[in-house]
Amino acid sequence: MKKVAGILLISAIGGVLGVGIYKAIEPEKKSYINANSTPVRVVNSVGGLPDGTVNFVQAAELTVHAVVNIKTEFQQESFNSNFFFNDPFHNFLFGDRGRGMYPPQTQMASGSGVIISENGYIATNNHVVDRADKIEVTLNDKRTYTAEVVGKDPTTDLALLKINEKDLPFITYGNSDDVKIGEWVLAVGNPFNLTSTVTAGIISAKGRNINILENDPSKGIYPIESFIQTDAAVNPGNSGGALVNTNGQLVGINAAIASNTGSYAGYSFAIPVNIVKKVMNDLLEFGTVQRAFIGVSIRDLDSKLAEEKNIKVYKKGVYVAGLTDNGAAEKAGIKEGDIIVRIGKSEVNTSAELQEQVSNYRPGDKISVSYLREGNELVTDLVLKNKNGGTEVTKEEKVETLSLLGATFETITPEEKKKLHIANGLKIKKLESGKLFNSGIKENFIIVNIDKKPVDSLSDLSSILENKKGGVLIEGVYPNGMRAYYGFGL
């Protein structure tokens, strides 16, 4: 027994000595998780608490009272079988009844807007108020106003509204060029009519072109898409609302979501505030946006294009695929095959980014353009031009619009009269919300007679409708020769 005890005692002493020797010679191990080490850096601590964590409270308080709920009313088209009525027996049997449309149905929609000045100017999306007959704005404190449209720009999907009030809370402009991927932002709006909703996310990309805006050069619409992409939750009703940084500064106007269901699915898109600021200033000062053109056709530069064009020094930039004759770029010495890398001090690596930077300027502005030619970087100054090739800014189009009818008109040519076998006529150049649109008339329709009286000019139209009460009968023809009749009440 004593022998066994001795063996156990010797074993224990040996074990203790072994552990002691191992600890003495064991190499030092580094700890990769240490609560007492330097704290992990927060992605964006601007506007944060003293301990470096992000705080959205101040930004929300600065912005939620300056984001409004917008409700619109518009007339929904409802066509009957006699939309393009051309049956001579109809007039004999029914007179003027049954032409055009069924009585239009009033529909309602909603969105958001951002107060940008204390005297009641509000920025929103064009698609929020387009064709609206009535626009109602509700503030966060429940005060309600009827808003007027100051101007709209389908090219950027922006609109400027005005309500009659002063001393309003408003959001100050930030600088979208300074926005960084990974930066925290807040989306403030009214999704699903849930007023004053704030969600948070990060900037996940910049310069996104998602091809959602109308592209129609015949109407002067050349879309500019260079969206800020975020993962802040945005849903129907957020359109026109604010995207703000953690300082509470406006960095974008929320405009769209990427979704197969119509509801938020992880990505949302906002119009950069630098574009917003330029468009709002133009609409307020001129009544129309001053669109500047650099005079180039462009392509995004990638490895495939570099191989195709035998570009040996491959860097980021935008490839000049063509030039406008006598355009700004051509006059400044830029050539096809050059690679534009900067506008002013801002780098441009995609076509969307180049369009965004140029859209910040007006015709007649001089800008600096940096470009690569055979691997060498060159810099030139050029003077931007308008769509007509001039450098002057333009006031709102002189073609008059009767606000009640909601249309812009132009006189027809002698050739059109001859082709269509008509002696007179006034063409509808552009339609917006109003009596003509609601009656079912389409653009390019030529009004020949109103209440059986000939129309050949805007003065004819105005004199016929002046002090008119009751039903109005419009007779005319489309450019393809199809005759049609429409009616509405005044």
N, C-alpha and C positions, 0 to 999 in steps of 0.2 A: 504493500500500500504506500509505504513511504517512498518506494522507488517510483511508483506512478506519479505521485505528487511532485517529486523532484523533476520528472520529465516535463510535466505541465508547466512548472515554474520556469524552467529553462526555455521552453517554447514561447511563453508569454514575453519573457525578457527579450528574446530574439526578435519577436514581432515588433515590439516597441522600438527597438534599435533600428530595424529595417525601415519602418515608417519615418523615423527621424532622419536617417541618412538620405532617403528618397526626397524628403521635403527640402533638405539642405542643398541637393544637387539638381532639383527640378528647375527647368528653365521658366522664367517669368512669363505668364500668360496675360495677354491684353484683353480687356473687356470691351466688346463692341456695343453693348447696351448699358449705359450708365446714366442713371437719373441725375447724378450730380455733375455730369460733364456739361460742355457748352450746349445750350438748348438748340433744338432743331429750328432753322429759320423758316418763318411763315412765308408763303408764296408772295403775299402782298400785305404789308402791315400798315399801309397808308390809311389814315383814319382809324387806326387800331387803338387798343387799350395799352396802358403803360407796359404790360407784360409781353407785348408783341402779337397778341392774338387779334384776329380781325373782328371789327365791330361794325355791324351794319345799322345800328340804331340811329346814329347821327345822320347818316346818308338818307335813311328812310324818312326821318323827321323833316329833313330839308326838302324832300321831293314829293312826298305823298299829297301834300296840300296843293301842289302846282300841277297835278295830273287830273284831268277832267274826264267825265263820262260823256260820250257823244251819242245821241240817239237821232236817227234820221228817218224820214218818211219819204217814200217814193212810190210811183205808180208801176204796178206789175203789168206787163203786156198780156193781153188776152185776145187772140185773133179769132175772127170768125171765118167762115168759108168764103166770104166775099172780100177778103183782105185786099186783093188787087181786082176789084170789081170792074168788069169790062163787058157787062151784058146789057145790051140796049133794052131788053124787055123788063129789066129790073126797075128802071126809072118809070116805066109805064105803069107797073103794078104797085110799086111801093114808094115811089118818089125817091127822096134822099135817105130813107131809112135803111139800116142794115149794112152800110158801107164801113170799111175800115176795121174797127175793133169792137168787142164787147166793152161795156163800161169798165175802165181800168180799176183794178183792185189796189187799195192802199196797203203797202207792205212796210214793215219796220225793220231796222237793223241798228246795230250798236257798235261802238268802238271806243277809242281813247284819244286824248289829245294832251298836249303839253303847253302850259302857259309860258310864253317866252318873254313877256314884258308886263309890267304892272298895270298898263292901260288896256289890257284885254286881248292882245294878239295871241293866237293859239296855233301851234304847228300840229299837223296830223298827216295821215296818209291820204293821198288822192282817192284811193279806192274806198275809203271810209265815207266820203261825202260826195263822190261822183254821182251825178244824176239825182241827187236828193232834192226834193221839193221843200222840205223843212228840216232845219238842223237845230236840235235842242242840246244845250250844254249844261251839265250839272256839276257844280263844284263839290269838293270834298265835304264842305259844310252844308250841303243840300240846297244851296241857292241855285236857281235855274234861270237860264237866259236863252233867247233865240239868237243864233249866230248867223252872220253873213259871211259869204265866201269872198275873200279879197282876191285870191288867185289860186290856180291849180297848175300842176306840172306833171303830166303823165310820164314824162321822160324819167323822172326820179321817183315817181309815186308819192309826191308831197303836195300838201295844200296848206294855205294860210287862211285862218278864220279870224273873225273879230267879234267880240261881245262888248256891249256898252257898259263898262265898269272901270273903276280905277282902284289903285292901292291893292292890287291883287298879288298874292305870292307867286313867284316865278322861279324857273330854274335857269341858272347861268350856263353859258356854253363852256364846254371843255375843249379839248383838242384831240380829234380822233387819230391824228398822225402819231400822237404820243402813246396811244393805247398799245399795250403789249399782250402777246399771247400768254395765257396763264394768269392774267390779272383778274381780280374779283370785280364783278359788276352786279347791279340790281336791275331787274325789270319791274317797272311800276305801271299798272294799268287796271283794266276792268274786265278780266276774263269771265265769260258766261254771265255778264252783268253783276259779278261780284266786285263791288266798287272798292277802290283803294287797296288793291292786292299787290304785295311785294314778294318777289321771288329772287333768289340769288344763284349765281353760277360764275363760271370763268369765261374769259375770251378763249374760244377754242380754235379760231382761225380768222384771218382777215383777207380782204380782197376777193370774196367769193362771188362768182357769177353763176346764178342758178336759173337764168333764162325764164323768169316769170313775168317780166314787164313787156308791155305791148311794143312791138317794133313795126313802125309804119312810116317810112320816109315820105310817103305821099301826104301825110298829115303833119310832117315835120317832127315826128316822134323818133328819136334816136336814143334808145334806152341806155341809161348809165347804171350798171350794176357792179357794185364793189362792196358787198355787204360785210358787216362784222358778224361773225358766227359765234354764238354762245350756247352754253348748255343750261342757261336759266330757263325755267319752265315758262313757256308762253303759249297761250291758247286763244281761240276765237274771242274777240273782244279786246285783246291786248293791242291790236293793230293801232298805230298812232301813238302808243304810249312811250314812256321814257326808258331808255337804257342809260344808267348813271354809274359813275365810278364811286368808290368809297368816300370820296370827298363831297358827294352829292352833285357833281357836275354832269351835265348832259353830254354823253358821248355818242348817242345814236337814237333814232326813232325806230321802235320795233315795227316790223313790216310783214314778216312771213315765218312760217314753220315748215320743216321738212317732215311730212307725215303721210302715211297711206290711209289713215283713218279720219283725218280732219282735226285731230286733237294732238297735243304735244307728244312727240315720240323721241325726244332727246336732243334736237337741234332747233335753234331759232336764229333769225336773221334780222339785223337792224341796219338802217341807212346811216352811214357815218355822219357825225354832227358837223363836220366841215362842209359837207355837201348841203346839209340842212340849213346851216347858217347862210350860205351863199344864195340858196334858192329863196329863203324867206326875205332876205334883204332885196333881192331883185323884184320879187312880187310886190313888196311894199313900195319900192321906189319907182318901178317902171310898169307894173301891172303884168309883166311877162318876164320869163327867165332869159337872161342874156347868155346864150350858149356860145362858147368859144370853140373853135376848131383848130387843130394843129396841122391838118392837111396831110395825113398819112393813113394808109391801111396797114394794119399790124397783125402779127402772129406771136403767140407765146413761143419762147425759145426753149427747146428741149434737145436731148441728145439726137433724136431722130431728125429734127430739122437741121441741126448742126452738121450731121452727116450728109444730109441731102444737099445742103448749100456749101459743103466743104469748108465749114468754119473751123479753122485749126485751133484758135484760141477760144475755148468755150467757157463763157462766163454767164452769169445770170443777166437777164435783160429782156427787152421786147424787140422782136425783129421787124424791121421796116420792109414790108412786102410790096409797097407801092406808094406813089406820091400823087397828090392832087395838083393838077396843072396850075401854076401861079399861086399855089398855096403857101401858107406860112413856113412850113418845113422846107419846101423846095427853094424858096427865096433865101432861106438862111443857110443853104448849102448842104442840107442833109440829103443823102442819096439812098436809093433802094439798096438793101443789103446791110445798111448800118444797123447797129443794135443800140437802142436807147436804154440807158441805165439809170438816169436820174432826171427828174423835173425839179428844178431849183435844188434844194438840199435833200429832197425825198427820193429814196431809191424806188424804182419801178421794176418789178420782176414778172409782172403779168399784164395782159391787155387791160384787165379790170383796174389794176392799180394805176396804170397810165391814164385811163379815162377819168378816174377819180381825181387825180391831181390836176388835170387840165380843166375839169369841171369847176374848180375853185376860182377860176379866172373869168374875165369878161373879154369880149372882142376889143382889141386895141391895147390890151395889157402886154407888156414885154416880159418874157420868161426866159430863164436859162435852161438849156437842154444839154445834158452830157451824153455822149454816145461813143460807141466803139467802131473803129474802122480799121480792118486788118490788124486787130489786136491793140491798136493805139487809142487811148481815150482822148476825145476832143470835146470842146465846149463851144456852144454858139448861143447867141441871143436871138430870139425870134419874136415877132409881133403876131399875136393870135388874131384870127379873123372870124367873122360871123358866117352863117350858112350861105350868104349871098356873095362871099368873097371880099366884103368890106371890113373896115375896122371900127365903124361907129356902132354904138349901142342903139337899140331900137325901142321906141315906145310901143305900147300895146297896139296891135294891128288896127289900122284905120278903117278896115271893113266893119261897119256898124253891126251891133247885135241888139236885137230887141229882147230884153230880158224875159219878158212874158212868154215869148215864143221859144226862147232858148236855142237860137240858131244864128249862125253867121252866113251871110249871103254874098253872092257875087253875080255880076251881070254875065249873060251868056254871049257867045260870039256869033257873028253872022253865019259862020260855017255850021254851028250847032242848030241855028234856026232853020237853015236850009236842009240839013240832014234829017231833022225831026219834023219838018213840014209845019212849023209854027211861026207865027208872026211876032210873038213876044214871049218873054219868060224871065224868071229870076231863079237862079240855082241856089239850093241849100248847100253851102260849102261844108259846114260843120254843125253837128247837133250835140246839144247838151240836154240837161233836164229842162222840161218845159212843155208847152201845149203841143208842139209839133211832134216831139219824140213820143209823147204819151198817146198821140193819135195813131202811131204806127208808121209815120213817114220815115224814110231812110235818107241817108246822105246822098247828095248828087241829084235828088229829085228836083225837077224844074217846075216851079209854080207858074201856071199859065193864066189861071183865072181864080179870083176869090169872090165868092157870091156872084159869079157870072160876069165880074168886072175884070178886064185885062190887067195883068201885072207885068211891068217891064223894068221896074226899078224899085229900090227900097222906099223911095218917096211914094210910089204908087201903093205899095203894101201898107205903109204907115197911114196914108190918107184913108184907105178903105177901112182899116181896123180902128181908126181913131174914134173914140166914144162908142165903139160897137158893143152892143149887149145882145146876148143870146147865142144862137148857133151860127157857126161859120162853116161854109162849104169851100173846100180847096180842090181845084182841078189841075192836073198837070201830067207830066210825062217823065219817065226815066231815060237815061242816055241810050238804053237798048231799044227804045221805042215803045215800051209798055206804058199805056195810059192808066192812071189810077185816080181815085177820088177819096178824100178824107174829110172827116168832120169833127169839130170839137166846139165846146161852149166857152163863151167869154162872160 
